[in-house]
Amino acid sequence: MFVKNKYNDEELNTLEYKIAIIVDKRTYFQYYWSLIKKKQLFLFTFISANDYNLIQIKICLLLLAFSLYFTINGFFFTDETMNNIYEDKGYYNIIYHIPQILYSTLISVIVNTIFKSLSLSENQLLSIKKEKNIHKAKIITSKIRKILRIKLILFYIIGSLFLLFF
């Protein structure tokens, strides 16, 4: 039978409906808290302890994301923007800044998504855990090990280059 303790939040959130009715006895707020821990970067890094991602990778991802957000926003916050605020006597004209906000958000989200896909390993490890056949699981494990090694090397190289640029 299914035991709740052998599932983490991500597994509980992605269970099939019939199995989830039996296993997942979380309240609405517990489910919502699990989603917040997964989606909010700071909580994902330090609070979500029962996932299959390395804490060192999550900390690197957090530092890289903060650097990325500050740098991209710095590119769009120019002398002209400061002059507009000065000419408006300190009034922040949000309509004028909407294109800058959209561009910086779009660039940051795209780059951060690439970094997350290169660094996080939980989905691959869960695919091994879901495999029932031991022989297939060993084959999948060797493939995933090679893929994760390549992805993490790329993550560190690209992340280091970005940090040098920032």
N, C-alpha and C positions, 0 to 999 in steps of 0.2 A: 504494500500500500504506500501511499505518498505521505511523506513526513515533511512538515513545514520547515523544520530547522535545516534541512539540507538544501533549501532554496534561498538565494539572496534576493534583493529587491528587483533586480533586472529580470531574473528568472520568473518571479511571481508576476511581474508586470506583463510578461510575454507568454504566459501559460495559455493553453487552449481553454476554451470556455468551460467545457465539461470537467476538466481537471481543476481549473481555478475555483469552481464552485465548491469542490471538496477540500482543496488545500488552502486557498487564500481566505483567511478569516480576518483580514485587516479591516479597520474602519475606513471611512472615507478620508478622514484626516491623516491616518497613517499612510494611505495610498498617495495622497497629495504630498505629504512630507517626503515620500520616496521619490516622487517626480521632481520636487524642488532640489533634493540632494543630488539628483542626476543632472539637472539642467543648470543650476547656479554654480558658477566656476569655483568660487571660494569654498562653498559647502562640499562640492564634489571632490575637491582636493583634500580637505581635512576631516570632514565628517563621515563620508561614505567609506567606511572601513571594510565592509564585507563584499566588495566587488573584486574582480580579478585583474585589476590594473595595478601596476607597481606604483607605490607612493612617490618614488623618485621621479618617475615619468610624469606623474600628475603635478608635482611641484615645478618641474621644468616647464610643463605646459602652462601652468599658471603664470610663471614669470615671463614666459614668452608672450602670452596673451596680453598681459598688462603692458609690456613694452610695445607690442604691436598697436594696441589701442591708443596709447599716448603718442606714439610716433605718427600714426595715420591722422589723428586729430590735429597734431602739430602742423602737419602739411597743409591742412585746410584752414587753420587759424592764423591768418597772415596779418601783415601790417595794414592792409586794406580793411580787413575785418575790424581790427582795433580802431582804425580811423573812423569807420562807420559808427561804432559804439560811442566814440568820443563826440562825433558830430551830432549824434542823437541825444547827447547829454546823459549818457549812461543807460539809455533805454535800449534794451536788447530786442531788436526787430527779428522775431522768429521767422517771419515770411522770407526775409532776405537770406537766412541761414539754412532753410530747408534743403536746398540742393547740396550744400556742404555736408549737412548731417546725413543725408541719404548716401552720398558718395563714400563718406568715411565709414558708415555702417556697412555698406555693401562690400567694400574692400576688406574690412576687418573680418566680416563673417566668412567670406570666401577663403581668406588665408588661414583663419583659425580652423575652419572645417578641414582644410588640407592637413594642418598640423594634427588635429584630432584623429583623422583617418590614419596618419602615419604612426601615431604614438600609442593609441589605446588598443588593448589586446583582449578585452573582455568578450566581445562577440565571437572571436575565433576560439577562445578557450571554452566558451559555452557550447560551441558546435562539437567539440570533442566530448564534453560531458553528456550531451544529448545522444551520442552514438551508442547503440546497444551492443553492437558486435565488437568484441575486443580487438580482433584482427584489423577491422576497418578503422577503429579508433587509433591503433598504433600507426597505420599508414597516414591517417589525417594528422596525427601528432607530428610526424616527421616533416610533412609538407608545411604545416603551420609554423613549426620551429624555424624552418628556412625562411619563410615569408616574414615572420616577425623579426628575425635577425636583420634582414634587408631593410624592412620598414624602420626599425629603430636606428640603424646606421644612417639612413637617409634623414630621419628626423633630427638626429644630433648634428649632422653636417649642415643641413639647411637651416636648422634653428640657430646654430652657431654663426653662420653667415649672416642671418637676419639680425642677430644681436650685435654683431660687429658693425653692420650697417646702421642700426638704431643708435 
